[in-house]
Amino acid sequence: MSRFPRLILCITLTVGLLSSCGKDGKEAAHKTAKSAMAEYPDHVGDIAPDPELDNPDFKTCSKGKIPQYYALGADYRVANKVLMDHFGTVTLPDNTPKGYYTIRFVVNCEGRIGRLREQSMNTDYQEMEFRKDLKATIRTRLLAFDQWPQGRDFYQYLTFKIEGGKISEVLP
Amino acid sequence: MKKLLSLFLLLTPLFYKAPPRPNCEMFRDNEPCYQACQQSYKAIQYPQGSRNSQIHFDRAIELCEDFAYAWHEKAVPYLKRGDFITWRKLMDKAVILAPEEKLGYRGWCRYQFLRDYQGAIDDIERLEAMVNYDIGYAQNGDCHLIVAKALAYKGLGQHDKALEVLEAFVAGPDFYALPYDFLHLGVMYLVRGDLEKALKSLKEQINVNPQLADNYYYLAQVHKQKGNLTEARVHIRRCIELYDQGLYRKDVYTTPMDAVSRAEIDALNRLIP
């Protein structure tokens, strides 16, 4: 997940720089629009299936656009208390740095999840890496969670706020 | 009428307001920025975060790199979809360009989406120091930014400071109660064990919003701690009744501070014979 947005930002900043150097604004805009058409997904945050990363058994129920969790109303949100009960007992090494570990994924109409993509950042919102075993532990725990709302495919993300050697919050 | 009011208050989070649209006529003497403004209007005709919308915001930024509105709006879908690194980079640009306009929003988002309590406090206090007018409200209309600041102090575990900020705000001459202010105040007193003040605030909350399950949960807690089990039972039953009608604290994006889950309600119910 993190590679793609960086690319978009890079394009944006580069174009801004070009136009401020006195290039013909309209021409530059047209050029950028064409390249952006190729680079942007249909919607920010879309996750294309990747056979090298994804479980081949995971299928969405519908073929059309997958909505974001928040577009489906509050009933499609899992309460933080439920998430904290599930993830709060994850044991992390004492020296785990502070930061946020986010996993974005698709929940299908049967309440199963797939297409997991991740992003890690420190408390200054800069990219960082947590230990692989830590991330694997959280991902395994996520795959075992079985209380997702059913009935629709939708995009969801979970952000784990990590501080003091533990998961202190599960967001959103 | 009260039912309608409650319904409105509970649905408030569904009506997130976008930042005010700029008046393009203000840029009439600056053609690139005028065109950028027009591009941003084209952008918001498409679904937020869609390719076409993002491309029009890119065009706006190309034409007028100082156009804060485009940076802000381009950032929003990244926030809502969990790409906080990209959101922050874009939003920071908007804040640099228009700090008085954007700091409060960024601070609120840091609180709401990331529970970045210190970051939220820093942004809100920076805004307070910068302007001599009311700093305004949270993006979703839930509370004043001063209340958000108090809740952020609470999140940091600085309960005395949190209460000091909230008490001063509520006692202020310009205070106007929003749907959850007295709920938050009551819970702060409850956490400190000041049951009489907690009771007073939670009763005040009923005057503002009489159909909020969460409030009755905390009232039941207070009465249970005071040993008034009959009262506690009445309140937890009312809480369950309202919860079953969907009249509880909810938000489509995040779980709000002091919201209670059905699991917590059931657990308390079991403890009240």
Chai-1 contact restraints between the chains, C-beta under 6 A:
chainA,res_idxA,chainB,res_idxB,connection_type,confidence,min_distance_angstrom,max_distance_angstrom,comment,restraint_id
A,P5,B,D83,contact,1.0,0.0,6.0,A-B,restraint_1
A,P5,B,T86,contact,1.0,0.0,6.0,A-B,restraint_2
A,L9,B,T86,contact,1.0,0.0,6.0,A-B,restraint_3
A,L9,B,K89,contact,1.0,0.0,6.0,A-B,restraint_4
A,T12,B,D58,contact,1.0,0.0,6.0,A-B,restraint_5
A,V15,B,E62,contact,1.0,0.0,6.0,A-B,restraint_6
A,G16,B,I61,contact,1.0,0.0,6.0,A-B,restraint_7
A,G16,B,E65,contact,1.0,0.0,6.0,A-B,restraint_8
A,S19,B,E62,contact,1.0,0.0,6.0,A-B,restraint_9
A,S20,B,E65,contact,1.0,0.0,6.0,A-B,restraint_10
A,G25,B,L63,contact,1.0,0.0,6.0,A-B,restraint_11
A,A28,B,E62,contact,1.0,0.0,6.0,A-B,restraint_12
A,A29,B,R59,contact,1.0,0.0,6.0,A-B,restraint_13
A,A29,B,E62,contact,1.0,0.0,6.0,A-B,restraint_14
A,A33,B,I55,contact,1.0,0.0,6.0,A-B,restraint_15
A,A36,B,I55,contact,1.0,0.0,6.0,A-B,restraint_16
A,A36,B,D58,contact,1.0,0.0,6.0,A-B,restraint_17
A,Y40,B,R51,contact,1.0,0.0,6.0,A-B,restraint_18
A,Y40,B,Q54,contact,1.0,0.0,6.0,A-B,restraint_19
A,D42,B,R51,contact,1.0,0.0,6.0,A-B,restraint_20
A,H43,B,G49,contact,1.0,0.0,6.0,A-B,restraint_21
A,H43,B,S50,contact,1.0,0.0,6.0,A-B,restraint_22
A,V44,B,G49,contact,1.0,0.0,6.0,A-B,restraint_23
A,V44,B,P77,contact,1.0,0.0,6.0,A-B,restraint_24
A,V44,B,R81,contact,1.0,0.0,6.0,A-B,restraint_25
A,G45,B,R81,contact,1.0,0.0,6.0,A-B,restraint_26
A,Y70,B,V252,contact,1.0,0.0,6.0,A-B,restraint_27
A,Y70,B,Y253,contact,1.0,0.0,6.0,A-B,restraint_28
A,A74,B,K250,contact,1.0,0.0,6.0,A-B,restraint_29
A,A74,B,V252,contact,1.0,0.0,6.0,A-B,restraint_30
A,A79,B,S261,contact,1.0,0.0,6.0,A-B,restraint_31
A,N80,B,T255,contact,1.0,0.0,6.0,A-B,restraint_32
A,K81,B,S261,contact,1.0,0.0,6.0,A-B,restraint_33
A,K81,B,A263,contact,1.0,0.0,6.0,A-B,restraint_34
A,T102,B,G82,contact,1.0,0.0,6.0,A-B,restraint_35
A,R104,B,G82,contact,1.0,0.0,6.0,A-B,restraint_36
A,M121,B,I85,contact,1.0,0.0,6.0,A-B,restraint_37
A,Y125,B,F84,contact,1.0,0.0,6.0,A-B,restraint_38
A,Y125,B,I85,contact,1.0,0.0,6.0,A-B,restraint_39
A,Y125,B,R88,contact,1.0,0.0,6.0,A-B,restraint_40
A,E127,B,I85,contact,1.0,0.0,6.0,A-B,restraint_41
A,Y157,B,G82,contact,1.0,0.0,6.0,A-B,restraint_42
A,K161,B,R115,contact,1.0,0.0,6.0,A-B,restraint_43
A,E169,B,R115,contact,1.0,0.0,6.0,A-B,restraint_44
A,P172,B,Y253,contact,1.0,0.0,6.0,A-B,restraint_45
A,P172,B,T254,contact,1.0,0.0,6.0,A-B,restraint_46
